[in-house]
Amino acid sequence: MGSPAKHTKQETCTACGGSGMLRQGCDSYRTCLVCMGVGTVAVHDQEPVTVPAEMLSASSFAAK
């Protein structure tokens, strides 16, 4: 049935304040490119990434 669904949460866009548009002048507006005019952005729950210790030491291969 496909991959398990990721938990996504919608938060108000901080660039436009949730309106979906930005004011350019006294009577001109443009679409907010951060949220693409929707007013909200998806926030994904991310699992911590484990990196093997061998990959953390850059000098381990240089010494050999």
C-alpha positions in Angstrom: 0.0 0.0 0.0 2.9 2.4 -0.4 5.2 4.0 2.1 4.0 5.0 5.5 2.7 8.5 5.7 5.1 11.2 7.1 3.7 13.4 9.8 3.3 16.9 8.3 2.0 19.9 10.0 0.9 23.2 8.4 2.2 26.4 9.9 1.4 30.0 9.0 3.9 31.4 6.5 6.2 33.9 8.3 7.0 35.7 5.1 3.5 36.9 4.3 1.8 36.4 7.7 -0.6 33.8 6.2 -2.2 36.1 3.5 -0.4 34.5 0.6 0.6 37.8 -0.8 3.2 40.5 -0.2 2.7 44.2 -0.6 5.1 45.9 -3.0 3.7 49.4 -3.0 0.7 51.4 -1.8 -1.6 49.6 -4.2 0.4 46.7 -5.7 0.9 43.1 -4.4 2.6 40.0 -5.5 2.3 36.3 -4.7 4.4 35.1 -1.8 7.0 32.8 -3.2 7.7 31.1 0.1 4.2 29.6 0.5 3.3 30.0 -3.2 0.2 32.0 -2.3 -1.3 29.5 0.0 -0.5 31.2 3.3 0.8 28.1 5.0 4.0 26.0 4.8 4.4 22.3 5.5 6.6 21.4 8.4 7.9 17.8 8.3 8.8 15.8 11.4 12.3 14.6 10.9 13.9 11.7 12.5 17.5 12.1 13.9 20.2 11.0 11.5 22.9 8.6 12.9 26.3 9.0 11.3 28.9 6.3 11.8 32.0 7.4 13.7 34.3 6.5 10.8 32.7 9.2 8.7 33.2 11.9 11.3 37.0 11.7 11.2 38.3 13.2 8.0 41.9 12.7 9.0 41.6 8.9 9.5 42.3 8.2 5.8 44.9 11.0 5.4 47.2 9.4 8.0 47.4 6.1 6.1 
